């Protein structure tokens, strides 16, 4: 048994969706993408209707995922968790994330590269902390290891972090300087050995600058 499409009407509150009328009665709504190939007078079987509704569910989930990605780059796991929280089935989640990956909207390797690059440029931190952050985003450990291995060594990152911070510490005595800068670098995940080396270097720089200022006076 089939039913005939007697009207296709754009929804008033959501122009991206089309109301489908079968035999002069409202039947269901579909996204414009899913309804593209429908036409008035077309006959639909129950199997056709089931297939259209399934395709529409995937399309709606896909658009929701794109909206979620519009705010910032995400990992595959983050998108999966978001769609699952919206109560989509595992099958729908898999279809949507696969499509996103095929189109280049989801790429955990690119995510990890961008994450490490941004962190290293604007808020330098240790490899250990970068590893923890990416694992928390559920990036594959193999990808994490590969990306972090290519980044700057911890001592270089620690120096970069320290240089941004010591501007606030210029008027401190040695003990306070060591405590404040050491604590800051510790919170960025650096080891004791790296912290010790970098803090001593920075203190020497501060002393040199202070001495030069005194001589200039």
Steps between C-alpha positions, in 0.01 A plus 500: 500500500630842408404856583515798267682823578234768469693798640851611595499805726789694655466512877426850630727480804783315327541568131769232479230235541213386280164365613391196299127443438382156393148456363417857608609449862817611678728198537845612618774758457832465319808714453527671162797279417305180563189630323685624190391214275136492609225644282125542514327197357782263594393172658674389821496151647539436871859394433559833322361691796714304748810563288427873467454539875825313567685719248348809658613399848856467368481834320371679810774340712757602238385863506508499879854368492604771252352762731691350793820518293436861402606626845844333501687198367400174670625145524308200366425393858360842594256493208403142577431590862297806398280303260456221754389759757231605250381136508597398150563130450853361463427431133401862430802629694730275299352606164522871589856493637616294201352757261662785694839328483463431126424868438792613713297659778634249755869413515657403832853535362431856383330573832806383694739699278292817541464445875873457556589791271256740670603394848871528420454844346265667747515298825811277490483186711681170541469193281353321800219753537437510124474121504250513786288764327483307172425173676221681681364588153523127418754539223674172413827460693695417183397833348583684823848348517569583136391864527667571835826341386516755217444796735766705677686336794371570851790734585420720200131506593583576864722793399225636277248473784741659747584794274132597485466472878816657645391850403287492813785381719774755433472670841513178704800375697667173406301277732163641399599496133597132515183410689261688271656400169559143615138467607379644170709257293393213723137577425590484131613142555878534479730271695721609789817478290358718222360750750828522689700567183260759357442686827876539554543627143218750541635626833838554339334702223313714753816564700688598185228745399481647850878546507495670162225736617703589810808571290298717261381706795 
